Amino acid sequence: MNLTLSSMRKAGTIFWDDSILLLLLNLFTFLSILPALVFYSLVQETVSIVTSLITTILFFPAAFFLFALFSAVHHLSQGTVVKPTHYFHHMRVMGKHAFIWGAINLLLFLLFSWNLRFYAQFEEAWAAILQLLFLSLAFIWFVLQLLMLPIYPRLKEPGFKLALRNALGIMGRYPFPLLNIIILTGLLLTITFLLQFAALFFTFALLASLLEGLVSEIIKIEIEPEPDTDEI
């Protein structure tokens, strides 16, 4: 619980001290998913494999904006002055890694969603068990991706495998603080679902601050890495 509270305090400090900037960066991030949201709202009554594929592809550019947002939040947590132009600088610097991260997640999302849709056709118990299995795997993968985003800016040589390995390490060593932050994330996403304007103003920035706070506090209580290592 102490780690959870310290993570929340860290997140609150990050968000409060630079709230105006983070609100602006949140707006940029929201605009990156707006085409997908508009398209989905237009075709939601005629959902098909094609429209689902197009919607998913339209979400792809958000990976670049998310990487830029988490990089900016990380630098803010370190006391570095960040300007809006730095946001787009981080987007260019992390562009390759954002592309790889986004492509992998796009493919896996399609894999999970198509399998769930396929097994939903059957009423047998085994189909329900397989659906539950895929949902569980999708949730675990989602949590790992949330952890990977604040890890990437800390790596001297960023890479998907290295970020994933560190995320798995955090999940294994700190399951209960992570669960608490995931619950808060769920509450934040629920509020956003009920009050859509929240996504426009603070959802992404607050989520980035929460996860940055958790990873920052975990690093404080871990053995500091050697200067020439990429591991957290």
C-alpha positions as CSV (number, residue, x, y, z in Angstrom):
1,M,0.0,0.0,0.0
2,N,2.9,2.4,0.7
3,L,4.2,1.9,-2.8
4,T,0.7,2.6,-4.2
5,L,0.3,5.7,-2.2
6,S,3.8,7.0,-3.1
7,S,3.1,6.2,-6.7
8,M,-0.2,8.2,-6.5
9,R,1.6,11.1,-4.8
10,K,4.3,11.1,-7.5
11,A,1.6,11.1,-10.2
12,G,-0.3,13.9,-8.5
13,T,2.9,16.0,-8.3
14,I,3.7,15.4,-12.0
15,F,0.2,16.3,-13.1
16,W,-0.3,19.3,-10.8
17,D,3.0,20.9,-11.4
18,D,2.6,20.9,-15.2
19,S,-1.1,20.6,-15.6
20,I,-1.4,23.2,-18.4
21,L,1.2,21.5,-20.5
22,L,-0.2,18.1,-19.9
23,L,-3.7,19.2,-20.8
24,L,-2.3,20.4,-24.1
25,L,-0.4,17.2,-24.7
26,N,-3.5,15.2,-23.8
27,L,-5.4,17.1,-26.5
28,F,-2.7,16.2,-29.1
29,T,-3.0,12.6,-28.0
30,F,-6.8,12.6,-28.2
31,L,-6.7,14.1,-31.7
32,S,-4.6,11.1,-32.8
33,I,-7.5,8.7,-32.1
34,L,-10.2,11.0,-33.3
35,P,-10.3,9.7,-36.9
36,A,-10.8,6.1,-35.6
37,L,-13.5,7.2,-33.2
38,V,-15.4,9.1,-35.9
39,F,-15.1,6.2,-38.4
40,Y,-16.3,3.7,-35.7
41,S,-19.3,5.9,-34.9
42,L,-20.3,6.0,-38.5
43,V,-20.1,2.2,-39.1
44,Q,-21.0,0.8,-35.6
45,E,-24.4,-0.4,-36.9
46,T,-22.8,-2.3,-39.8
47,V,-19.8,-3.8,-38.1
48,S,-17.9,-6.3,-40.2
49,I,-14.4,-7.7,-40.4
50,V,-13.5,-5.0,-42.9
51,T,-14.8,-2.1,-40.8
52,S,-13.2,-3.6,-37.7
53,L,-9.8,-3.8,-39.6
54,I,-10.1,-0.2,-40.8
55,T,-11.0,1.0,-37.3
56,T,-8.0,-0.8,-35.8
57,I,-5.6,0.6,-38.5
58,L,-6.9,4.1,-37.9
59,F,-5.9,3.7,-34.2
60,F,-2.3,2.9,-35.3
61,P,-1.0,6.6,-35.4
62,A,-1.9,6.9,-31.7
63,A,1.2,4.8,-30.9
64,F,3.5,7.6,-31.9
65,F,1.5,10.1,-29.8
66,L,1.5,7.8,-26.8
67,F,5.2,7.3,-26.9
68,A,5.7,11.1,-27.1
69,L,3.4,11.7,-24.2
70,F,5.0,9.1,-22.0
71,S,8.5,10.4,-22.9
72,A,7.4,13.9,-22.0
73,V,5.9,12.8,-18.7
74,H,9.1,10.9,-17.8
75,H,11.2,14.0,-18.4
76,L,8.8,16.1,-16.3
77,S,9.2,13.6,-13.5
78,Q,12.9,14.1,-13.7
79,G,12.5,17.8,-13.3
80,T,13.4,18.6,-16.9
81,V,11.6,21.6,-18.5
82,V,9.4,20.3,-21.3
83,K,7.9,22.4,-24.0
84,P,5.2,21.4,-26.6
85,T,7.9,21.3,-29.2
86,H,9.7,18.6,-27.2
87,Y,6.6,16.4,-27.5
88,F,7.1,16.2,-31.2
89,H,10.8,15.8,-30.8
90,H,10.2,12.7,-28.6
91,M,7.8,11.5,-31.3
92,R,10.5,11.6,-33.9
93,V,13.2,10.1,-31.6
94,M,10.9,7.2,-30.6
95,G,9.2,6.9,-33.9
96,K,10.9,3.5,-34.9
97,H,10.0,2.0,-31.5
98,A,6.5,3.4,-31.6
99,F,6.0,1.8,-35.0
100,I,7.2,-1.6,-33.8
101,W,5.2,-1.4,-30.6
102,G,2.1,-0.3,-32.5
103,A,2.4,-2.9,-35.3
104,I,2.8,-5.8,-32.8
105,N,-0.2,-4.6,-30.8
106,L,-2.3,-4.1,-33.8
107,L,-1.6,-7.6,-35.0
108,L,-2.2,-9.1,-31.6
109,F,-5.4,-7.1,-31.2
110,L,-6.7,-8.5,-34.5
111,L,-5.7,-12.0,-33.4
112,F,-7.5,-11.7,-30.1
113,S,-10.6,-10.1,-31.5
114,W,-11.0,-12.5,-34.4
115,N,-10.5,-15.5,-32.1
116,L,-13.1,-14.2,-29.7
117,R,-15.6,-13.6,-32.5
118,F,-14.9,-17.1,-33.9
119,Y,-15.5,-19.0,-30.7
120,A,-18.6,-16.8,-29.9
121,Q,-20.4,-18.7,-32.7
122,F,-20.4,-21.9,-30.6
123,E,-22.6,-22.5,-27.5
124,E,-20.5,-25.4,-26.1
125,A,-18.6,-25.1,-22.8
126,W,-15.3,-25.5,-24.5
127,A,-15.8,-22.4,-26.6
128,A,-16.7,-20.4,-23.5
129,I,-13.5,-21.6,-21.8
130,L,-11.4,-20.7,-24.9
131,Q,-13.0,-17.2,-24.9
132,L,-12.2,-16.8,-21.3
133,L,-8.6,-17.9,-22.0
134,F,-8.2,-15.3,-24.8
135,L,-9.7,-12.6,-22.6
136,S,-7.3,-13.4,-19.8
137,L,-4.3,-13.4,-22.1
138,A,-5.5,-10.1,-23.7
139,F,-5.8,-8.5,-20.2
140,I,-2.4,-9.6,-19.2
141,W,-0.9,-8.3,-22.4
142,F,-2.8,-5.0,-22.0
143,V,-1.2,-4.5,-18.5
144,L,2.2,-5.3,-19.9
145,Q,1.8,-2.7,-22.6
146,L,0.8,-0.1,-20.0
147,L,4.0,-0.9,-18.1
148,M,6.2,-0.9,-21.2
149,L,5.2,2.7,-22.2
150,P,6.9,4.4,-19.1
151,I,9.8,1.9,-19.4
152,Y,10.8,2.8,-22.9
153,P,12.1,6.4,-22.2
154,R,14.4,4.9,-19.5
155,L,16.3,2.5,-21.8
156,K,19.6,3.6,-23.3
157,E,18.9,1.3,-26.2
158,P,15.1,1.0,-26.4
159,G,13.7,-2.3,-27.8
160,F,10.5,-4.2,-27.6
161,K,12.0,-7.3,-26.0
162,L,13.9,-5.3,-23.4
163,A,10.9,-3.2,-22.4
164,L,8.8,-6.4,-22.3
165,R,11.3,-8.2,-20.1
166,N,11.4,-5.3,-17.6
167,A,7.6,-5.1,-17.6
168,L,7.4,-8.8,-16.8
169,G,9.8,-8.3,-14.0
170,I,7.7,-5.5,-12.5
171,M,4.6,-7.6,-12.9
172,G,6.2,-10.5,-11.1
173,R,7.8,-8.6,-8.3
174,Y,5.1,-6.0,-7.6
175,P,1.7,-7.6,-8.4
176,F,-0.3,-5.9,-5.6
177,P,0.8,-2.3,-6.2
178,L,0.4,-2.9,-9.9
179,L,-3.1,-4.3,-9.3
180,N,-4.0,-1.1,-7.3
181,I,-2.8,1.1,-10.1
182,I,-4.7,-1.0,-12.7
183,I,-7.9,-0.6,-10.6
184,L,-7.3,3.2,-10.6
185,T,-6.8,2.9,-14.4
186,G,-10.0,1.0,-14.7
187,L,-11.9,3.7,-12.8
188,L,-10.3,6.4,-14.9
189,L,-11.3,4.6,-18.1
190,T,-14.8,4.0,-16.7
191,I,-15.2,7.7,-16.0
192,T,-14.0,8.5,-19.5
193,F,-16.5,6.1,-21.0
194,L,-19.3,7.8,-19.0
195,L,-18.0,11.3,-19.5
196,Q,-16.4,11.3,-23.0
197,F,-15.1,14.9,-22.6
198,A,-12.6,13.5,-20.0
199,A,-10.6,12.0,-22.9
200,L,-10.2,15.4,-24.4
201,F,-8.9,17.0,-21.2
202,F,-7.0,14.7,-18.9
203,T,-7.4,10.9,-19.4
204,F,-4.2,10.2,-21.3
205,A,-2.1,12.6,-19.3
206,L,-3.4,11.3,-16.0
207,L,-2.9,7.7,-17.0
208,A,0.7,8.5,-18.1
209,S,1.4,10.2,-14.8
210,L,0.0,7.3,-12.8
211,L,2.1,4.7,-14.6
212,E,5.2,7.0,-14.5
213,G,4.7,7.4,-10.8
214,L,4.5,3.6,-10.3
215,V,7.6,2.8,-12.3
216,S,9.6,5.7,-10.7
217,E,8.8,4.5,-7.2
218,I,9.7,1.0,-8.1
219,I,13.0,2.1,-9.4
220,K,13.7,3.9,-6.1
221,I,13.4,0.7,-4.1
222,E,15.3,-1.5,-6.6
223,I,19.0,-1.8,-6.9
224,E,20.3,1.0,-9.1
225,P,21.5,-0.3,-12.5
226,E,25.1,-0.1,-13.5
227,P,25.9,2.9,-15.8
228,D,26.4,0.7,-18.9
229,T,23.2,-1.4,-18.6
230,D,19.8,-1.0,-20.1
231,E,17.9,-2.9,-17.5
232,I,15.7,-1.2,-14.9
